[in-house]
Amino acid sequence: MIKALEESMCLKHLKLESMAIQMPEARLLSAFILRKDCEIEELELNEADIGVEELDLIMEALYKADHLKRLSLAKNELSVTIC
């Protein structure tokens, strides 16, 4: 899906609800977010099956991205370690 999105960088809202995100997907998503032509303003990772390392990688990319205006992690089990 990320590969397809790279062909048309006009996406503003990305909703990845109830998806398993493992390290290969986290790396792809992080690289996509960090692209200079990425226009995502809203990212939803609701009820994601995501580990600490994967979320950390994505959060690092989001921290560096200046285009993101809203992030949703609703219905996720977030521990102190993850936060």
C-alpha positions as CSV (number, residue, x, y, z in Angstrom):
1,M,0.0,0.0,0.0
2,I,2.8,2.4,0.9
3,K,4.5,1.7,-2.5
4,A,1.2,2.7,-4.2
5,L,0.9,5.8,-2.2
6,E,4.4,7.0,-3.2
7,E,3.1,7.3,-6.8
8,S,0.5,9.9,-5.8
9,M,1.7,12.0,-2.8
10,C,-1.5,13.9,-2.4
11,L,-3.0,11.8,0.4
12,K,-3.9,14.0,3.4
13,H,-5.6,11.4,5.7
14,L,-4.3,7.9,6.3
15,K,-6.4,5.5,8.4
16,L,-4.7,2.2,9.3
17,E,-7.2,0.8,11.7
18,S,-6.9,-2.7,13.2
19,M,-3.8,-3.5,11.2
20,A,-0.8,-5.5,12.2
21,I,2.3,-3.3,11.8
22,Q,5.5,-5.2,12.1
23,M,9.1,-3.8,11.6
24,P,9.1,-4.0,7.7
25,E,5.8,-2.1,7.6
26,A,7.0,0.4,10.3
27,R,10.1,1.1,8.2
28,L,8.1,1.7,5.1
29,L,5.6,3.9,6.8
30,S,8.4,5.9,8.6
31,A,10.3,6.4,5.3
32,F,7.0,7.5,3.6
33,I,6.3,10.0,6.4
34,L,9.8,11.5,6.2
35,R,9.6,12.1,2.4
36,K,9.7,15.9,1.6
37,D,6.7,15.5,-0.7
38,C,4.6,13.6,1.9
39,E,1.4,15.6,2.6
40,I,-0.2,13.4,5.3
41,E,-1.9,15.7,7.8
42,E,-3.8,13.1,9.8
43,L,-2.7,9.6,10.7
44,E,-4.9,7.1,12.5
45,L,-3.4,3.9,13.9
46,N,-6.4,2.9,15.9
47,E,-6.5,-0.6,17.4
48,A,-3.2,-1.3,15.8
49,D,-1.3,-4.5,16.5
50,I,2.0,-2.8,16.9
51,G,5.0,-3.4,19.1
52,V,7.2,-1.0,21.1
53,E,10.1,-0.9,18.6
54,E,7.8,-0.4,15.6
55,L,5.8,2.4,17.3
56,D,9.1,4.0,18.4
57,L,10.3,4.1,14.8
58,I,7.1,5.6,13.5
59,M,6.9,8.1,16.4
60,E,10.5,9.2,15.6
61,A,9.5,9.9,12.0
62,L,6.4,11.7,13.1
63,Y,8.4,13.9,15.4
64,K,10.6,15.0,12.5
65,A,7.7,15.5,10.1
66,D,6.3,19.1,10.0
67,H,3.2,18.3,8.0
68,L,1.4,16.1,10.5
69,K,-1.4,17.9,12.4
70,R,-3.2,15.0,14.1
71,L,-2.3,11.5,15.2
72,S,-4.8,9.1,16.6
73,L,-3.8,6.0,18.6
74,A,-7.3,5.3,19.9
75,K,-8.1,1.8,21.4
76,N,-4.4,0.9,21.7
77,E,-2.8,-0.6,24.8
78,L,-0.2,2.1,25.5
79,S,2.1,1.5,28.4
80,V,4.5,3.9,30.1
81,T,7.3,2.2,28.1
82,I,5.6,3.0,24.8
83,C,4.7,6.5,25.7
